Amino acid sequence: MSHKKSPLAPHSSAQPGAVCRIPMPPDESSKASGPARMHEITWRIFRIMAEFVEGFQFLSEFSREVTIFGSARFKPSSPWYKEARKLGNLLADCGFTVITGGGPGIMEAANRGATERGGQSVGLNIQLPMEQRINPYVKRGRGFHYFFTRKVMLAASAQAYVYFPGGFGTLDEMFEMVTLIQTGKMQKIPVVLVGRSFWDPMMDWVKKTLLENEKTISAKDLEIIRVVDSAEEAFKLIENSLDRSFF
């Protein structure tokens, strides 16, 4: 009686060209479809390690960092662009380093405000296949291939986070920082949301649905977040914050 090997039997990792099921996107140099081979994953891991090492080395040259997030779609005529630019002015005047994702919109506005006052204006941008979306007001910049390494760098050493109105990316970055503080993985530092008309409906939902109805958060968790309406209000919450090391 013959026995056929089950199609569910795992492949030995020692086999040449073994397939790795880690769901990572192919690099630009690789046009092949399907799962990556193990040797490809290994080299990508080294690339990821290099981005972390170089990123932390780059950030170690600065102090008193404040990271500002927000939509890339706002034009200079937008009230939020103007507020972010004003906050960049205020932070630079007080010796803070302004860090953004290096792109247009809110990021450009904050970098612009810092540069206008002679402050440290830093951009951590993402390397795109067809373009470099770094704004002209970044004085010191670093490009990243992977979004997740860039995301860690944006959060790594800031002593305050400021979120202007934005899209999915802004919301993702805001809730991740709140979660790290909530779970004690990072010390409590200012998390400031600028724009009551934008953020209040979300905060009302958080209070009503998460806190009161479903009880999935505690009342003290709401203390992590402060909602304000202007650059001046945001600055008052930041100006006495303490410098900190990497989390």
Secondary structure, 3 states (H helix, E strand, C coil): CCCCCCCCCCCCCCCCCCECCCCCCCCCCCCCCCCCEHHHHHHHHHHHHHHHHHHHHHHCCCCCEEEEECCCCCCCCCHHHHHHHHHHHHHHHCCCEEEECCCCCHHHHHHHHHHHCCCEEEEEEEECCCCECCCCCCCEEEEECCHHHHHHHHHHCCCCEEECCCCHHHHHHHHHHHHHHHCCCCCCCCEEEECHHHHHHHHHHHHHHHHHHCCCCCHHHHHHEEEECCHHHHHHHHCCCCCCCCC
